[in-house]
């Protein structure tokens, strides 16, 4: 998985590849190393071909962590496979999907 993080008015985390058990650990370490000053973190999943339950747990974890400091996350650009995962698991109702 490739991770690109940009800072501006919001922090954008662009992911490509698979967000699964192995890669979610890598992403978590990258996010923990970032100084998140922006009020919004956007996870751009345009190039993410698959997301597992571990990836969903990671997104939920960061939603809760960022909420502690009045920050929010949004999920952008889900492909059809990831949309289905969000729909079937109910995460489309838990996370802010754009």
Secondary structure, DSSP 4 states (H G I P E B T S, - for coil): -EEEEE-SSSEEEEEEEEESHHHHHHHHHHHHHS---SSEEEEEEEEEEEE-HHHHHHHHHHHHHHHTTT-EEEEE---HHHHHHHHHHTHHHHS-B-
